[in-house]
Amino acid sequence: MKARLIKKQSADDNYAMNSLTLNNVYEVIGIEANSYRIISDIDKEPYLYPPDCFEIVDDSIPTFWKTEYGKDKERYSYPSSWFAVGFFEDYFENVKEVRNQFWKEYKEYFGS
């Protein structure tokens, strides 16, 4: 799934996206509570971004994604191993094994 950044400010929460470049097309590597997980341009980390700032340019869903919906119909889509409770919390708390797993699988799944 690929999305183009069409605006740098979210309408809903005034979230400024200074870590992405306007008009660039980004690989969406996951969806969490309807937000897009994308690798930032600045520090190359997998952050969440509000979907209203993007237009989808390729809506192909990776075959390796698992999708679930929350009680309010919010969408969660990731590779199965990234669904583990606390996976991204551990990633951002610098748990070495989780960070290594993420980057290994990211390269396998997305070829980057």
N, CA, C and O of each residue as an XYZ file, in Angstrom:
448
protein
N       0.856     -1.171      0.000
C       0.000      0.000      0.000
C       0.901      1.233      0.000
O       1.855      1.316      0.775
N       0.596      2.171     -0.861
C       1.401      3.389     -0.962
C       0.494      4.608     -0.856
O      -0.633      4.621     -1.351
N       1.030      5.641     -0.188
C       0.261      6.861      0.026
C       1.145      8.079     -0.205
O       2.320      8.090      0.161
N       0.558      9.106     -0.821
C       1.269     10.364     -1.078
C       0.872     11.367      0.005
O      -0.307     11.519      0.324
N       1.878     12.048      0.565
C       1.613     13.091      1.548
C       1.090     14.318      0.811
O       1.801     14.914      0.002
N      -0.154     14.693      1.094
C      -0.772     15.813      0.380
C      -0.910     17.063      1.241
O      -1.177     18.148      0.725
N      -0.729     16.913      2.552
C      -0.721     18.087      3.427
C       0.081     17.763      4.678
O       0.180     16.607      5.088
N       0.646     18.792      5.271
C       1.552     18.605      6.403
C       0.878     18.833      7.757
O       1.534     18.766      8.796
N      -0.417     19.100      7.747
C      -1.131     19.369      8.994
C      -2.442     18.599      8.990
O      -3.246     18.734      8.067
N      -2.654     17.797     10.019
C      -3.886     17.022     10.137
C      -5.039     17.922     10.555
O      -4.872     18.780     11.422
N      -6.189     17.739      9.958
C      -7.371     18.531     10.298
C      -7.902     18.186     11.679
O      -8.374     19.066     12.398
N      -7.832     16.916     12.060
C      -8.444     16.466     13.310
C      -7.655     16.813     14.558
O      -8.237     17.244     15.554
N      -6.368     16.638     14.524
C      -5.602     16.789     15.763
C      -4.434     17.762     15.647
O      -3.578     17.817     16.530
N      -4.399     18.524     14.568
C      -3.328     19.498     14.366
C      -1.938     18.893     14.455
O      -0.985     19.561     14.858
N      -1.828     17.649     14.085
C      -0.554     16.940     14.087
C       0.275     17.430     12.909
O      -0.111     17.237     11.756
N       1.401     18.058     13.186
C       2.280     18.543     12.124
C       3.248     17.436     11.714
O       3.839     16.769     12.563
N       3.397     17.252     10.434
C       4.250     16.180      9.931
C       5.524     16.739      9.342
O       5.693     16.821      8.125
N       6.415     17.119     10.237
C       7.682     17.696      9.814
C       8.708     16.638      9.446
O       9.765     16.963      8.906
N       8.413     15.382      9.731
C       9.386     14.324      9.437
C       9.136     13.656      8.084
O       9.831     12.707      7.719
N       8.138     14.155      7.339
C       7.841     13.635      6.001
C       7.889     14.786      4.999
O       7.827     15.955      5.377
N       7.999     14.442      3.722
C       8.140     15.432      2.659
C       6.865     15.507      1.832
O       6.371     14.495      1.333
N       6.343     16.711      1.696
C       5.132     16.944      0.928
C       5.273     16.393     -0.490
O       6.295     16.598     -1.145
N       4.257     15.703     -0.949
C       4.148     15.085     -2.286
C       4.962     13.810     -2.459
O       4.863     13.172     -3.507
N       5.753     13.418     -1.485
C       6.449     12.128     -1.574
C       5.446     10.993     -1.417
O       4.436     11.123     -0.726
N       5.747      9.885     -2.070
C       4.949      8.672     -1.938
C       5.667      7.765     -0.942
O       6.872      7.532     -1.045
N       4.897      7.259      0.028
C       5.448      6.439      1.099
C       4.808      5.059      1.115
O       3.627      4.896      0.810
N       5.608      4.086      1.472
C       5.112      2.734      1.709
C       4.442      2.733      3.077
O       5.059      3.098      4.078
N       3.183      2.325      3.116
C       2.493      2.153      4.391
C       2.844      0.749      4.864
O       2.483     -0.238      4.223
N       3.551      0.665      5.992
C       4.031     -0.640      6.455
C       3.093     -1.261      7.478
O       3.320     -2.378      7.944
N       2.045     -0.536      7.821
C       1.051     -1.058      8.745
C      -0.006     -0.005      9.009
O       0.175      1.174      8.707
N      -1.106     -0.450      9.575
C      -2.195      0.446      9.956
C      -2.538      0.126     11.405
O      -2.749     -1.033     11.764
N      -2.591      1.165     12.227
C      -2.885      0.980     13.647
C      -3.939      1.991     14.066
O      -3.700      3.199     14.052
N      -5.118      1.480     14.440
C      -6.251      2.343     14.805
C      -6.495      3.368     13.693
O      -6.742      4.545     13.955
N      -6.420      2.898     12.462
C      -6.626      3.655     11.235
C      -5.486      4.601     10.870
O      -5.522      5.185      9.787
N      -4.484      4.778     11.715
C      -3.320      5.604     11.376
C      -2.327      4.778     10.571
O      -2.244      3.560     10.732
N      -1.576      5.450      9.705
C      -0.612      4.770      8.853
C       0.760      4.740      9.521
O       1.247      5.763     10.003
N       1.376      3.559      9.545
C       2.746      3.470     10.038
C       3.658      3.565      8.819
O       3.575      2.772      7.881
N       4.539      4.579      8.873
C       5.415      4.923      7.757
C       6.801      5.229      8.317
O       6.926      5.767      9.417
N       7.829      4.890      7.566
C       9.197      5.212      7.964
C       9.442      6.698      7.683
O       9.272      7.165      6.557
N       9.841      7.428      8.721
C      10.049      8.879      8.582
C      11.285      9.181      7.738
O      12.212      8.376      7.653
N      11.276     10.350      7.123
C      12.417     10.785      6.318
C      13.600     11.195      7.181
O      14.750     10.978      6.801
N      13.330     11.780      8.329
C      14.398     12.386      9.127
C      15.217     11.354      9.888
O      16.429     11.260      9.696
N      14.567     10.579     10.749
C      15.349      9.638     11.571
C      15.114      8.177     11.211
O      15.609      7.274     11.887
N      14.356      7.952     10.142
C      14.127      6.595      9.624
C      13.507      5.667     10.668
O      13.915      4.514     10.807
N      12.520      6.182     11.399
C      11.808      5.393     12.399
C      10.367      5.164     11.943
O       9.821      5.975     11.195
N       9.741      4.057     12.389
C       8.384      3.698     11.955
C       7.294      4.373     12.814
O       6.790      3.781     13.769
N       6.948      5.596     12.463
C       5.966      6.357     13.226
C       4.560      6.213     12.645
O       4.371      5.785     11.506
N       3.590      6.584     13.468
C       2.190      6.629     13.030
C       1.846      8.033     12.553
O       2.268      9.030     13.139
N       1.067      8.086     11.472
C       0.652      9.360     10.892
C      -0.843      9.319     10.588
O      -1.380      8.265     10.246
N      -1.519     10.472     10.712
C      -2.959     10.525     10.447
C      -3.258     10.355      8.954
O      -2.600     10.972      8.116
N      -4.236      9.531      8.624
C      -4.510      9.231      7.221
C      -5.074     10.405      6.417
O      -4.992     10.401      5.189
N      -5.643     11.409      7.089
C      -6.242     12.510      6.330
C      -5.198     13.377      5.624
O      -5.558     14.239      4.821
N      -3.937     13.168      5.904
C      -2.871     13.932      5.251
C      -2.343     13.242      3.997
O      -1.424     13.742      3.349
N      -2.922     12.103      3.660
C      -2.436     11.291      2.545
C      -3.541     10.994      1.545
O      -4.727     11.002      1.876
N      -3.119     10.732      0.317
C      -4.012     10.120     -0.665
C      -3.384      8.786     -1.036
O      -2.175      8.696     -1.246
N      -4.201      7.766     -1.113
C      -3.713      6.435     -1.479
C      -3.434      6.418     -2.979
O      -4.299      6.768     -3.782
N      -2.237      6.013     -3.345
C      -1.883      5.916     -4.762
C      -1.788      4.466     -5.215
O      -1.788      4.185     -6.414
N      -1.708      3.550     -4.264
C      -1.727      2.105     -4.558
C      -2.385      1.436     -3.356
O      -1.808      1.386     -2.270
N      -3.588      0.926     -3.558
C      -4.340      0.348     -2.438
C      -4.118     -1.156     -2.278
O      -4.873     -1.831     -1.578
N      -3.082     -1.673     -2.927
C      -2.766     -3.100     -2.796
C      -2.375     -3.420     -1.364
O      -1.460     -2.813     -0.807
N      -3.072     -4.375     -0.778
C      -2.790     -4.795      0.588
C      -1.797     -5.960      0.527
O      -2.054     -6.959     -0.144
N      -0.673     -5.836      1.220
C       0.299     -6.935      1.198
C      -0.323     -8.255      1.664
O      -1.104     -8.276      2.615
N       0.019     -9.323      1.008
C      -0.524    -10.637      1.356
C      -0.073    -11.106      2.732
O      -0.717    -11.963      3.336
N       1.030    -10.552      3.231
C       1.556    -10.960      4.536
C       0.950    -10.161      5.691
O       1.305    -10.387      6.848
N       0.050     -9.240      5.393
C      -0.618     -8.490      6.457
C      -1.737     -9.317      7.069
O      -2.448    -10.042      6.373
N      -1.876     -9.200      8.347
C      -3.016     -9.733      9.085
C      -3.856     -8.510      9.453
O      -3.306     -7.486      9.861
N      -5.180     -8.603      9.315
C      -6.050     -7.463      9.617
C      -7.075     -7.846     10.663
O      -7.685     -8.913     10.599
N      -7.256     -6.958     11.626
C      -8.284     -7.099     12.648
C      -8.949     -5.745     12.824
O      -8.395     -4.712     12.447
N     -10.146     -5.763     13.403
C     -10.873     -4.528     13.662
C     -11.200     -4.441     15.142
O     -11.567     -5.435     15.770
N     -11.063     -3.234     15.695
C     -11.356     -2.997     17.095
C     -12.843     -2.827     17.335
O     -13.649     -2.909     16.408
N     -13.193     -2.591     18.579
C     -14.608     -2.481     18.948
C     -15.302     -1.304     18.279
O     -16.521     -1.326     18.110
N     -14.546     -0.273     17.896
C     -15.122      0.879     17.205
C     -14.876      0.815     15.698
O     -14.946      1.826     14.999
N     -14.589     -0.385     15.216
C     -14.356     -0.655     13.788
C     -13.055     -0.049     13.269
O     -12.873      0.073     12.058
N     -12.145      0.334     14.175
C     -10.852      0.830     13.740
C     -10.010     -0.343     13.234
O     -10.085     -1.458     13.751
N      -9.225     -0.059     12.231
C      -8.475     -1.110     11.549
C      -7.056     -1.232     12.090
O      -6.399     -0.244     12.415
N      -6.610     -2.486     12.175
C      -5.245     -2.834     12.545
C      -4.741     -3.827     11.503
O      -5.303     -4.912     11.355
N      -3.696     -3.465     10.788
C      -3.115     -4.347      9.770
C      -1.600     -4.294      9.864
O      -0.992     -3.227      9.787
N      -1.010     -5.459     10.030
C       0.441     -5.583     10.157
C       0.850     -6.991      9.746
O       0.009     -7.886      9.653
N       2.135     -7.183      9.502
C       2.634     -8.554      9.468
C       2.324     -9.207     10.827
O       2.370     -8.536     11.857
N       2.018    -10.477     10.832
C       1.575    -11.172     12.050
C       2.462    -10.940     13.263
O       1.957    -10.692     14.358
N       3.770    -11.015     13.086
C       4.668    -10.886     14.237
C       4.636     -9.492     14.852
O       4.992     -9.333     16.020
N       4.219     -8.478     14.095
C       4.158     -7.119     14.628
C       2.873     -6.883     15.413
O       2.707     -5.831     16.031
N       1.960     -7.858     15.392
C       0.718     -7.780     16.158
C       0.920     -8.091     17.639
O       0.010     -7.867     18.436
N       2.065     -8.590     18.019
C       2.306     -8.953     19.418
C       2.031     -7.753     20.322
O       2.428     -6.629     20.015
N       1.357     -8.001     21.424
C       1.037     -6.937     22.370
C       2.326     -6.253     22.812
O       3.254     -6.911     23.281
N       2.380     -4.943     22.664
C       3.539     -4.176     23.086
C       4.702     -4.160     22.116
O       5.775     -3.660     22.452
N       4.513     -4.700     20.912
C       5.639     -4.790     19.966
C       6.272     -3.423     19.710
O       7.477     -3.256     19.892
N       5.468     -2.448     19.291
C       6.044     -1.145     18.973
C       6.403     -0.350     20.222
O       7.283      0.508     20.167
N       5.754     -0.612     21.323
C       6.170      0.004     22.587
C       7.589     -0.462     22.929
O       8.445      0.340     23.303
N       7.824     -1.779     22.795
C       9.171     -2.309     23.033
C      10.169     -1.739     22.033
O      11.301     -1.411     22.388
N       9.739     -1.626     20.782
C      10.623     -1.057     19.757
C      11.100      0.330     20.190
O      12.295      0.621     20.158
N      10.157      1.180     20.595
C      10.516      2.553     20.952
C      11.132      2.674     22.342
O      11.641      3.736     22.700
N      11.094      1.609     23.122
C      11.829      1.571     24.383
C      13.214      0.940     24.182
O      13.917      0.617     25.140
N      13.575      0.779     22.922
C      14.904      0.296     22.526
C      15.225     -1.115     23.000
O      16.361     -1.412     23.371
N      14.207     -1.990     22.985
C      14.468     -3.401     23.262
C      15.177     -3.955     22.019
O      14.585     -4.070     20.947
N      16.437     -4.287     22.191
C      17.302     -4.645     21.067
C      16.733     -5.773     20.211
O      16.751     -5.683     18.984
N      16.229     -6.830     20.840
C      15.702     -7.977     20.087
C      14.523     -7.563     19.203
O      14.401     -8.018     18.065
N      13.663     -6.704     19.732
C      12.484     -6.253     18.972
C      12.917     -5.358     17.823
O      12.423     -5.498     16.704
N      13.833     -4.442     18.091
C      14.324     -3.562     17.024
C      14.994     -4.383     15.916
O      14.769     -4.133     14.732
N      15.810     -5.356     16.302
C      16.461     -6.219     15.308
C      15.440     -7.005     14.507
O      15.554     -7.121     13.287
N      14.436     -7.547     15.198
C      13.373     -8.299     14.514
C      12.637     -7.400     13.521
O      12.406     -7.788     12.376
N      12.272     -6.195     13.970
C      11.546     -5.280     13.088
C      12.335     -5.011     11.811
O      11.807     -5.176     10.711
N      13.591     -4.601     11.946
C      14.360     -4.228     10.760
C      14.663     -5.415      9.857
O      14.700     -5.266      8.635
N      14.876     -6.572     10.428
C      15.075     -7.787      9.624
C      13.820     -8.082      8.807
O      13.891     -8.314      7.601
N      12.671     -8.069      9.481
C      11.409     -8.365      8.788
C      11.016     -7.245      7.831
O      10.477     -7.513      6.757
N      11.272     -6.019      8.198
C      10.986     -4.894      7.300
C      11.712     -5.095      5.970
O      11.115     -4.936      4.905
N      12.993     -5.444      6.031
C      13.770     -5.668      4.811
C      13.223     -6.847      4.017
O      13.169     -6.799      2.788
N      12.814     -7.911      4.721
C      12.244     -9.070      4.036
C      10.926     -8.712      3.354
O      10.706     -9.065      2.196
N      10.058     -8.016      4.069
C       8.721     -7.719      3.563
C       8.708     -6.606      2.500
O       8.005     -6.697      1.494
N       9.499     -5.563      2.748
C       9.407     -4.379      1.902
C      10.640     -4.143      1.042
O      10.676     -3.208      0.241
N      11.646     -4.991      1.209
C      12.817     -4.935      0.337
C      13.668     -3.692      0.479
O      14.412     -3.351     -0.440
N      13.581     -3.019      1.584
C      14.378     -1.784      1.756
C      15.494     -1.986      2.734
O      16.259     -1.059      2.998
